[in-house]
């Protein structure tokens, strides 16, 4: 449906036009030089006002810019608004209002100024960006008028600059995972095969050691049997499982803050795992679009991951346990790091099923538990959970999480 065309000119004050019309009517009926003189004066003022605002509409221009195109949520950016008057008539008053959708709805920016002829007005504003997504800068609506306040002109400067607001990645350090496949580049204490490419040390022989691992040169030199000991390493695909079910966040007082915390945590976990050289994928099923991503390594995968998280919407009506049941057919022996705000018995049962099939599982629970930078382990309140879990406050800022594979647990450090 086509939008109605906006009028460029409106009448702000009808008193002078009405007075001129009354003076003309009185002069035509009663006659008299005074009535005609009054009509000519009033009509002249109205005509001058119309001519003035017509020139303003042609000569007044707006330039609107942002200091960067790409940023993270909660970054502070500098907005620059410049009004240029290129005409010979001054602009007695002008009001510019930024209507960009990325700014907080309660933080409108309105700029009022008087602009001399052939001059400009410049204003800069520092603004924290609260909303993740892709936006077009602007538009900016401008209203200006003549010195008599009779007419007003309206202009809209459409934005052409596209900006991208990425999630604010939660800092994550040394995040390990309960990996299941041998021979990789991540140390683990899980039962696995010795990796013959990763020699750890040579130690004295003990009963039960494999004779094939005897290191004969050292044994001959020390006159005692010594064996080679290898570090256990593992590799595998890690899936970040992001709960996009609206019902999972509906019981919280601030569902929007909890949703953004979940997405920020997914970004932080993914970046750290990719820095470790692991394959990272994303399972995120929304209502209108699947945001899932196949596992891969490297900086290209990090780019794909954060780009997916930019557009993620928490709008699904499908519970997370059903999403995982659908994925279980095509995925096996992977690691799941689940991020949700609702731990239901059905979800726990589904994760148990993944563990029985050989997958590793870790859980991050988003809640509104206070303003501390840390959180409390879910296992303290839910001792029956069969997998490591962590409770993360939606008020958390600057927390650092450590998922320690060697100790098979999840730790937190600030």
C-alpha positions as CSV (number, residue, x, y, z in Angstrom):
1,X,0.0,0.0,0.0
2,X,1.4,3.3,-1.1
3,X,2.2,5.8,1.7
4,X,0.3,9.2,1.4
5,X,2.5,12.0,0.1
6,X,3.5,14.4,2.9
7,X,2.5,18.0,2.4
8,X,5.5,20.3,2.2
9,X,3.6,23.4,3.5
10,X,1.2,23.9,6.3
11,X,-0.5,26.9,7.9
12,X,0.6,27.3,11.5
13,X,-1.4,30.5,12.3
14,X,-4.7,31.2,10.4
15,X,-5.3,34.6,12.1
16,X,-3.6,36.8,9.6
17,X,-5.0,35.0,6.5
18,X,-8.5,35.2,8.0
19,X,-8.0,38.9,9.0
20,X,-6.9,39.6,5.4
21,X,-10.0,37.9,4.0
22,X,-12.3,39.8,6.4
23,X,-10.6,43.1,5.5
24,X,-11.2,42.3,1.8
25,X,-14.8,41.5,2.4
26,X,-15.4,44.6,4.5
27,X,-13.7,46.8,1.8
28,X,-15.9,45.3,-0.9
29,X,-19.1,45.8,1.1
30,X,-18.5,49.1,2.9
31,X,-15.7,50.6,0.8
32,X,-13.3,53.0,2.2
33,X,-9.6,53.6,1.8
34,X,-8.7,52.4,5.3
35,X,-10.3,48.9,4.7
36,X,-8.4,48.5,1.5
37,X,-5.1,49.7,3.0
38,X,-5.5,47.2,5.9
39,X,-6.3,44.4,3.4
40,X,-3.2,45.2,1.3
41,X,-1.0,45.2,4.4
42,X,-2.3,41.9,5.6
43,X,-2.2,40.3,2.2
44,X,1.4,41.6,1.7
45,X,2.5,40.0,5.0
46,X,0.9,36.7,4.0
47,X,2.5,36.8,0.6
48,X,5.9,37.7,2.0
49,X,5.6,34.8,4.5
50,X,4.7,32.4,1.7
51,X,7.6,33.6,-0.5
52,X,10.0,33.3,2.5
53,X,9.1,29.7,3.4
54,X,9.2,28.7,-0.3
55,X,12.8,29.9,-0.5
56,X,13.7,28.2,2.8
57,X,12.3,24.9,1.4
58,X,14.5,25.2,-1.6
59,X,17.7,26.4,0.2
60,X,17.6,24.5,3.5
61,X,19.5,21.1,3.6
62,X,20.4,18.6,6.2
63,X,23.5,16.4,6.5
64,X,23.4,13.6,9.0
65,X,26.2,11.1,9.7
66,X,27.6,8.6,12.2
67,X,31.2,8.2,13.0
68,X,31.2,4.4,12.2
69,X,29.2,1.9,10.3
70,X,29.8,-1.2,12.5
71,X,29.6,-1.3,16.3
72,X,28.6,-3.5,19.2
73,X,25.6,-3.1,21.3
74,X,26.1,-0.5,24.1
75,X,28.9,1.1,22.1
76,X,28.9,4.9,22.3
77,X,28.8,6.6,18.9
78,X,28.9,10.2,17.7
79,X,26.0,11.5,15.7
80,X,26.6,14.6,13.6
81,X,23.7,16.8,12.4
82,X,24.4,19.8,10.2
83,X,21.7,22.2,8.8
84,X,22.9,24.3,5.8
85,X,21.1,27.4,4.7
86,X,22.3,28.1,1.1
87,X,19.9,31.0,0.5
88,X,20.0,34.8,0.9
89,X,17.2,34.7,3.5
90,X,17.8,33.7,7.1
91,X,15.9,30.8,8.6
92,X,14.2,32.4,11.7
93,X,13.5,29.0,13.3
94,X,14.1,25.4,12.4
95,X,13.5,22.1,14.3
96,X,15.2,18.9,13.2
97,X,14.2,15.5,14.7
98,X,16.1,12.3,14.3
99,X,13.8,9.3,13.6
100,X,16.5,6.6,13.4
101,X,15.1,3.3,14.6
102,X,18.4,2.2,16.3
103,X,18.1,4.8,19.0
104,X,16.1,4.2,22.2
105,X,12.5,5.2,21.7
106,X,12.6,7.3,24.9
107,X,15.7,9.2,23.8
108,X,14.5,11.3,20.8
109,X,16.9,13.9,19.5
110,X,15.3,17.2,18.6
111,X,17.5,20.2,17.6
112,X,16.1,23.7,17.3
113,X,18.1,26.6,15.8
114,X,18.1,29.9,13.9
115,X,20.3,29.8,10.8
116,X,21.6,33.0,9.3
117,X,21.8,33.4,5.5
118,X,24.5,31.4,3.8
119,X,25.4,29.7,7.0
120,X,25.2,26.4,8.9
121,X,24.4,25.0,12.3
122,X,26.3,21.9,13.6
123,X,25.4,19.7,16.5
124,X,27.1,16.5,17.8
125,X,25.6,14.0,20.2
126,X,27.2,11.0,21.8
127,X,24.7,8.1,22.0
128,X,24.9,4.6,23.4
129,X,23.4,2.1,20.9
130,X,21.0,-0.3,22.8
131,X,19.5,-2.2,19.9
132,X,21.2,-5.0,18.0
133,X,20.4,-5.3,14.3
134,X,20.8,-3.7,10.9
135,X,19.4,-0.2,10.5
136,X,19.3,2.6,8.0
137,X,20.6,5.9,9.4
138,X,17.8,8.5,9.6
139,X,15.4,9.8,8.4
140,X,15.6,13.3,9.8
141,X,12.5,15.4,9.7
142,X,12.9,19.2,9.4
143,X,10.3,21.8,10.2
144,X,11.1,25.5,9.5
145,X,9.1,28.7,9.2
146,X,8.9,32.4,8.4
147,X,9.5,35.2,11.0
148,X,5.7,35.9,11.2
149,X,4.9,32.3,12.2
150,X,2.2,31.9,9.5
151,X,3.5,29.1,7.4
152,X,5.8,26.1,8.1
153,X,7.6,23.9,5.6
154,X,8.4,20.2,6.2
155,X,11.3,18.2,4.7
156,X,12.4,14.6,5.4
157,X,16.0,13.7,4.7
158,X,16.0,10.0,4.1
159,X,18.9,8.0,5.3
160,X,21.1,6.0,2.9
161,X,23.9,4.8,5.3
162,X,23.4,1.3,6.6
163,X,24.8,0.5,10.0
164,X,25.2,-2.9,11.7
165,X,25.0,-3.3,15.5
166,X,26.6,-6.6,16.6
167,X,25.9,-8.4,19.9
168,X,28.1,-7.2,22.8
169,X,30.1,-10.4,23.1
170,X,30.4,-11.6,26.8
171,X,34.1,-12.0,27.6
172,X,35.0,-15.7,27.8
173,X,38.4,-17.0,28.7
174,X,39.8,-20.5,28.2
175,X,36.5,-22.2,27.6
176,X,37.0,-25.9,27.2
177,X,34.3,-28.4,26.3
178,X,33.5,-32.1,27.1
179,X,34.8,-33.2,23.8
180,X,34.3,-36.7,22.5
181,X,36.6,-37.4,19.5
182,X,40.3,-38.3,19.9
183,X,43.3,-36.8,18.3
184,X,42.9,-33.1,18.2
185,X,44.4,-29.9,19.6
186,X,42.5,-29.4,22.9
187,X,43.8,-31.1,26.1
188,X,41.2,-33.2,28.0
189,X,41.1,-35.6,30.9
190,X,38.3,-37.6,29.4
191,X,39.0,-41.3,28.5
192,X,40.5,-41.3,25.0
193,X,43.2,-42.9,23.0
194,X,46.8,-41.7,23.4
195,X,47.7,-39.4,20.6
196,X,51.0,-40.6,19.2
197,X,51.7,-37.2,17.7
198,X,51.7,-35.4,21.1
199,X,54.5,-36.7,23.3
200,X,54.2,-35.5,26.9
201,X,57.1,-37.1,28.8
202,X,59.2,-40.3,29.2
203,X,58.8,-41.9,32.6
204,X,59.8,-45.2,34.3
205,X,57.9,-48.3,33.3
206,X,54.9,-49.3,35.5
207,X,53.0,-52.5,35.6
208,X,50.2,-52.4,33.0
209,X,52.0,-50.1,30.6
210,X,51.9,-51.0,26.9
211,X,55.2,-52.6,26.0
212,X,54.9,-51.0,22.6
213,X,55.5,-47.6,24.3
214,X,58.9,-48.6,25.7
215,X,61.5,-46.0,24.8
216,X,64.6,-48.2,24.2
217,X,67.3,-45.5,23.9
218,X,66.4,-44.1,27.3
219,X,66.0,-47.5,28.8
220,X,69.4,-48.5,27.6
221,X,71.0,-45.4,28.9
222,X,69.5,-45.5,32.3
223,X,69.5,-49.3,32.7
224,X,65.8,-49.2,33.5
225,X,62.7,-49.6,31.4
226,X,61.1,-46.3,30.5
227,X,57.9,-45.7,28.4
228,X,56.7,-42.8,26.4
229,X,53.6,-41.1,27.8
230,X,51.3,-39.1,25.5
231,X,49.0,-36.2,26.2
232,X,45.3,-37.0,25.6
233,X,43.8,-34.6,23.2
234,X,40.4,-34.4,21.7
235,X,38.6,-32.6,18.9
236,X,35.0,-32.3,17.8
237,X,32.2,-30.0,16.7
238,X,30.7,-27.6,19.2
239,X,27.2,-26.4,18.7
240,X,25.9,-23.3,20.4
241,X,22.3,-23.9,21.1
242,X,20.4,-20.6,21.4
243,X,16.8,-20.8,22.7
244,X,14.7,-18.5,20.5
245,X,11.4,-19.6,22.1
246,X,9.5,-16.5,23.3
247,X,7.9,-18.5,26.1
248,X,11.3,-19.2,27.6
249,X,11.7,-15.5,28.5
250,X,8.1,-14.5,29.0
251,X,8.1,-15.1,32.8
252,X,11.0,-12.6,33.4
253,X,10.4,-9.0,34.3
254,X,12.8,-7.8,31.5
255,X,12.5,-10.4,28.7
256,X,14.3,-8.1,26.2
257,X,17.4,-7.8,28.5
258,X,17.5,-11.6,29.1
259,X,17.3,-12.2,25.3
260,X,20.1,-9.9,24.5
261,X,22.2,-11.4,27.3
262,X,21.7,-14.8,25.8
263,X,22.8,-13.6,22.4
264,X,25.8,-11.7,23.8
265,X,26.9,-14.9,25.6
266,X,26.5,-17.0,22.4
267,X,28.8,-14.5,20.6
268,X,31.4,-14.6,23.4
269,X,31.4,-18.4,23.6
270,X,31.7,-18.8,19.9
271,X,34.6,-16.4,19.5
272,X,36.6,-18.1,22.3
273,X,36.0,-21.6,21.0
274,X,37.0,-20.5,17.5
275,X,40.2,-19.0,18.9
276,X,40.9,-22.5,20.3
277,X,40.8,-23.9,16.8
278,X,37.6,-25.8,17.3
279,X,34.7,-26.3,14.9
280,X,31.8,-24.2,16.0
281,X,28.2,-24.2,14.8
282,X,24.9,-22.6,15.8
283,X,21.5,-24.1,16.4
284,X,18.9,-21.3,16.5
285,X,15.5,-21.9,15.1
286,X,13.2,-18.9,14.9
287,X,9.6,-18.5,13.7
288,X,10.2,-17.2,10.3
289,X,13.8,-18.1,9.6
290,X,16.3,-20.6,10.7
291,X,19.5,-18.9,11.9
292,X,21.5,-22.2,12.3
293,X,25.0,-22.5,11.1
294,X,27.0,-25.6,10.2
295,X,30.3,-26.1,12.2
296,X,33.5,-24.8,10.8
297,X,36.8,-23.2,12.0
298,X,38.6,-19.9,11.5
299,X,37.9,-16.2,11.2
300,X,35.4,-16.7,8.3
301,X,33.3,-18.8,10.6
302,X,33.5,-16.1,13.3
303,X,32.3,-13.6,10.8
304,X,29.4,-15.9,9.8
305,X,28.5,-16.5,13.4
306,X,28.2,-12.8,14.5
307,X,26.4,-11.9,11.3
308,X,23.8,-14.5,12.1
309,X,23.5,-13.3,15.6
310,X,22.9,-9.7,14.4
311,X,19.6,-10.7,12.9
312,X,18.4,-13.3,15.4
313,X,14.8,-12.8,16.7
314,X,13.4,-14.5,19.7
315,X,10.0,-15.3,18.2
316,X,9.7,-19.0,18.0
317,X,6.7,-20.9,19.4
318,X,8.6,-24.3,19.3
319,X,10.1,-25.4,22.6
320,X,13.8,-25.9,22.7
321,X,13.5,-29.6,23.5
322,X,11.6,-30.2,20.3
323,X,14.2,-28.3,18.3
324,X,16.9,-30.6,19.8
325,X,14.8,-33.7,19.0
326,X,14.6,-32.7,15.4
327,X,18.4,-32.1,15.2
328,X,19.3,-35.3,17.0
329,X,18.7,-37.4,13.8
330,X,21.4,-35.7,11.8
331,X,23.9,-34.8,14.6
332,X,25.8,-37.2,16.9
333,X,28.8,-37.2,19.2
334,X,29.1,-33.4,19.3
335,X,29.2,-30.9,22.1
336,X,26.2,-28.8,22.9
337,X,26.5,-25.5,24.8
338,X,22.8,-24.6,25.5
339,X,21.8,-21.0,26.3
340,X,18.2,-20.6,27.6
341,X,16.1,-18.9,30.3
342,X,13.9,-21.8,31.0
343,X,15.1,-25.2,32.2
344,X,12.1,-27.6,31.8
345,X,12.0,-31.3,32.6
346,X,11.4,-32.0,28.9
347,X,14.7,-30.1,28.0
348,X,16.6,-31.9,30.7
349,X,15.3,-35.2,29.3
350,X,16.3,-34.2,25.8
351,X,19.8,-33.3,26.9
352,X,20.1,-36.6,28.7
353,X,19.3,-38.3,25.4
354,X,22.1,-36.4,23.6
355,X,24.5,-37.5,26.4
356,X,23.5,-41.2,26.0
357,X,24.4,-40.9,22.3
358,X,27.9,-39.7,23.2
359,X,27.6,-35.9,23.1
360,X,28.9,-33.5,25.7
361,X,26.5,-31.0,27.2
362,X,26.9,-27.7,29.0
363,X,24.1,-25.3,30.0
364,X,23.9,-21.6,30.6
365,X,20.8,-20.4,32.4
366,X,19.8,-16.7,31.9
367,X,17.9,-15.2,34.9
368,X,17.4,-11.9,36.7
369,X,19.4,-12.8,39.7
370,X,20.8,-9.4,40.9
371,X,23.3,-7.0,39.6
372,X,26.5,-8.8,40.4
373,X,29.0,-9.4,37.6
374,X,29.0,-13.1,38.4
375,X,26.3,-15.6,39.0
376,X,25.6,-18.8,40.9
377,X,26.0,-22.3,39.7
378,X,22.8,-23.9,38.7
379,X,24.1,-27.2,40.2
380,X,23.8,-25.5,43.7
381,X,20.0,-25.2,43.2
382,X,19.6,-28.2,40.9
383,X,21.8,-31.0,42.2
384,X,20.2,-33.6,40.0
385,X,21.5,-32.1,36.7
386,X,23.7,-34.6,34.9
387,X,25.7,-31.9,33.1
388,X,27.7,-28.8,34.2
389,X,25.6,-25.7,34.2
390,X,25.9,-22.0,35.1
391,X,23.3,-19.3,36.0
392,X,24.0,-16.0,34.3
393,X,22.3,-12.8,35.4
394,X,20.7,-10.6,32.7
395,X,22.3,-7.7,34.6
396,X,25.8,-9.2,34.1
397,X,28.3,-7.0,32.4
398,X,32.0,-7.8,31.9
399,X,31.8,-11.3,33.4
400,X,34.4,-13.9,32.4
401,X,33.4,-17.5,32.3
402,X,35.9,-20.4,32.3
403,X,34.6,-23.9,31.3
404,X,37.4,-26.1,32.6
405,X,37.6,-29.4,30.7
406,X,40.4,-30.9,32.9
407,X,38.3,-30.5,36.0
408,X,35.0,-31.3,34.2
409,X,33.4,-28.2,35.6
410,X,32.4,-24.6,35.0
411,X,34.1,-21.8,36.8
412,X,33.7,-18.1,36.9
413,X,36.3,-15.4,37.2
414,X,35.9,-11.6,37.0
